[in-house]
Amino acid sequence: MRLKSTSRYALLLGLIMAVTGSVGPALAAPPPQPDDNELVFYAPTTRQTLTIEEPDQQSSPQKDDDMFTPMLLGPIDSLNCNVLNRPSHIVTTYNARARSGFSGGYIKMECGTDAGYGYRHIRSRHQQDWQNKMYPLRANWDDFMDFATKQALASPSKTAFQGSGKYCYTTPVQIRNSRGAVVKTFYPRIIISSTNRRVITSIPGGSC
């Protein structure tokens, strides 16, 4: 017996659906879920973010002998700070908000010295502090420091005169997960020299 044309089409459609499955809304693939391993550094006063990937929770904090290249330092910066030892080389710049006694504006992060000021001073005295604050994350500590320093100077929640032309800036910085929940909040302490317009130090705590 020969099948009618409509019956043949119905049979063919049934075979195709049996093999490939329906593509209708009921069987559509579910939307991708947020990645809970993605963490974001967020500054409420500026609404700026820095996104990183959370590593294995069982990893330990970075030690001084860990092999990694700080991303804040480009090749030229690394040459000047680590090889040629040029304290006045400028690594990056920021914009500081004006306050009583200080006009604000341009502030530089120089290579500096281990004992005195700038990037080398922060690395020598406070690298481990930044790493501890980030634990268990293993992102570059100086990217975190740079982000917090920039936000505190641009939109401080508090400033304080420290004497001898020095000012302290701070602002809340949060670590949030991919769903927006706050994992932790801290207040970095940034000390600048208004005389030399340079960052003296950046510490991930203590406020002003």
C-alpha positions as CSV (number, residue, x, y, z in Angstrom):
1,M,0.0,0.0,0.0
2,R,1.3,3.4,-0.9
3,L,1.4,6.1,1.7
4,K,-0.2,9.4,1.0
5,S,2.1,12.4,0.6
6,T,1.2,13.9,3.9
7,S,1.8,10.6,5.7
8,R,5.2,10.3,4.1
9,Y,6.1,13.8,5.3
10,A,4.9,13.1,8.8
11,L,6.9,9.9,9.0
12,L,10.0,11.6,7.7
13,L,9.7,14.4,10.2
14,G,9.2,11.8,13.0
15,L,12.4,10.0,12.0
16,I,14.4,13.3,11.9
17,M,13.1,14.3,15.4
18,A,13.9,10.9,16.8
19,V,17.5,11.1,15.6
20,T,18.3,14.8,16.2
21,G,15.9,15.7,19.0
22,S,13.5,18.6,19.1
23,V,14.9,22.1,18.7
24,G,11.9,23.7,20.3
25,P,12.1,25.9,23.4
26,A,11.2,23.0,25.8
27,L,14.5,21.3,25.0
28,A,16.7,24.3,24.4
29,A,20.1,24.3,26.1
30,P,20.0,26.1,29.5
31,P,21.7,29.5,29.7
32,P,25.3,29.5,31.0
33,Q,25.5,29.9,34.8
34,P,27.8,32.5,36.4
35,D,31.2,31.3,37.1
36,D,31.6,31.3,40.9
37,N,35.4,31.2,40.5
38,E,35.4,34.7,39.0
39,L,36.1,37.4,41.6
40,V,36.0,41.2,41.1
41,F,37.8,43.9,42.9
42,Y,35.3,46.8,43.2
43,A,35.7,50.3,44.5
44,P,32.2,51.7,45.6
45,T,33.3,55.3,45.4
46,T,34.4,55.1,41.8
47,R,32.4,52.1,40.6
48,Q,35.5,50.8,39.0
49,T,36.3,47.1,38.8
50,L,39.2,44.8,38.3
51,T,38.3,41.2,37.3
52,I,40.4,38.2,38.1
53,E,40.1,34.4,38.2
54,E,40.0,32.7,41.5
55,P,42.5,29.8,41.7
56,D,42.4,26.5,43.6
57,Q,41.2,27.2,47.1
58,Q,43.8,24.8,48.5
59,S,46.7,26.8,47.1
60,S,48.9,28.7,49.6
61,P,49.8,32.4,49.5
62,Q,52.7,33.4,47.2
63,K,56.1,33.3,48.8
64,D,59.0,35.7,48.1
65,D,60.7,33.0,46.0
66,D,57.7,32.3,43.8
67,M,58.6,32.9,40.1
68,F,56.4,35.4,38.5
69,T,56.6,38.7,36.6
70,P,54.6,41.6,38.1
71,M,52.3,42.9,35.4
72,L,52.5,46.6,36.6
73,L,56.1,46.7,35.5
74,G,56.6,46.6,31.7
75,P,60.0,45.5,30.3
76,I,61.3,49.1,30.3
77,D,60.1,49.6,33.9
78,S,61.6,46.4,35.0
79,L,65.0,47.3,33.4
80,N,65.0,50.7,35.2
81,C,63.8,49.5,38.6
82,N,65.5,46.1,38.8
83,V,68.7,46.4,36.8
84,L,69.7,50.0,36.3
85,N,68.4,51.1,39.7
86,R,67.0,54.4,38.6
87,P,64.8,55.7,41.5
88,S,63.3,58.6,39.4
89,H,62.0,56.4,36.6
90,I,58.2,56.7,36.5
91,V,56.3,53.4,36.5
92,T,52.7,54.9,36.3
93,T,50.8,58.0,37.2
94,Y,47.6,58.8,39.1
95,N,45.2,61.7,39.6
96,A,44.7,62.7,43.3
97,R,41.6,64.6,44.5
98,A,42.3,68.1,45.9
99,R,41.9,68.7,49.6
100,S,42.6,71.5,52.1
101,G,46.3,72.4,51.7
102,F,46.9,70.4,48.6
103,S,45.7,71.2,45.0
104,G,45.6,67.5,44.0
105,G,46.2,66.4,40.4
106,Y,49.2,64.6,39.0
107,I,50.9,62.0,41.3
108,K,53.6,59.6,40.1
109,M,54.7,56.1,41.1
110,E,58.4,56.0,40.6
111,C,60.8,53.0,40.9
112,G,61.9,54.7,44.2
113,T,64.1,52.9,46.7
114,D,63.7,49.9,49.0
115,A,64.0,52.0,52.1
116,G,62.4,55.3,51.0
117,Y,59.5,55.5,48.6
118,G,57.8,54.3,45.4
119,Y,57.4,50.8,43.8
120,R,60.5,49.3,45.3
121,H,59.7,50.5,48.8
122,I,56.2,49.0,48.5
123,R,57.6,45.7,47.1
124,S,60.2,45.5,49.8
125,R,58.0,46.4,52.8
126,H,54.4,45.5,51.8
127,Q,54.4,42.9,49.0
128,Q,53.6,40.1,51.4
129,D,50.9,42.3,53.0
130,W,49.1,42.6,49.7
131,Q,49.5,38.9,49.0
132,N,48.0,38.1,52.4
133,K,45.1,40.4,51.7
134,M,44.4,38.7,48.4
135,Y,44.8,35.1,49.7
136,P,43.7,32.6,48.4
137,L,43.9,34.5,45.1
138,R,47.1,34.3,43.2
139,A,46.7,37.3,40.9
140,N,49.6,39.7,40.6
141,W,49.9,41.5,43.9
142,D,51.0,44.8,42.2
143,D,48.0,44.9,39.9
144,F,45.8,44.7,43.0
145,M,47.9,47.4,44.7
146,D,47.8,49.6,41.6
147,F,44.0,49.3,41.4
148,A,43.5,50.2,45.1
149,T,46.0,53.1,44.9
150,K,44.3,54.6,41.9
151,Q,40.8,54.4,43.4
152,A,41.9,55.8,46.8
153,L,43.6,58.8,45.2
154,A,40.8,59.5,42.7
155,S,37.9,59.2,45.1
156,P,38.9,59.0,48.7
157,S,36.4,58.3,51.5
158,K,38.9,60.0,53.8
159,T,42.1,62.0,53.7
160,A,44.4,63.2,56.4
161,F,47.5,65.4,56.7
162,Q,50.5,63.5,57.9
163,G,52.9,66.4,58.3
164,S,56.0,67.4,56.2
165,G,53.9,67.7,53.1
166,K,52.6,64.2,53.3
167,Y,48.9,63.2,52.9
168,C,47.1,59.9,53.5
169,Y,44.3,58.8,51.2
170,T,41.9,55.8,51.7
171,T,38.7,54.4,50.2
172,P,36.9,51.1,50.6
173,V,37.8,48.4,48.2
174,Q,35.7,45.2,48.0
175,I,36.3,41.7,46.7
176,R,33.0,40.4,45.2
177,N,32.1,37.1,43.7
178,S,30.4,36.7,40.3
179,R,26.9,37.0,41.9
180,G,27.8,40.4,43.5
181,A,28.2,39.2,47.0
182,V,30.9,41.0,49.0
183,V,33.6,38.5,50.1
184,K,35.7,41.1,52.0
185,T,36.2,44.8,52.3
186,F,39.4,46.6,53.2
187,Y,40.7,50.2,53.3
188,P,44.1,50.7,51.7
189,R,46.4,53.4,53.1
190,I,48.1,55.5,50.4
191,I,50.7,58.0,51.5
192,I,51.8,60.7,49.0
193,S,54.2,63.6,49.0
194,S,52.6,66.8,47.9
195,T,56.0,68.4,47.6
196,N,57.4,65.8,45.1
197,R,54.0,64.6,43.8
198,R,55.0,61.0,44.3
199,V,53.6,57.9,46.0
200,I,55.6,57.1,49.1
201,T,53.8,53.9,50.0
202,S,50.7,51.9,49.5
203,I,49.5,49.5,52.3
204,P,46.4,47.3,52.2
205,G,45.1,48.3,55.5
206,G,45.2,50.7,58.4
207,S,43.1,53.5,56.8
208,C,44.0,57.1,57.6
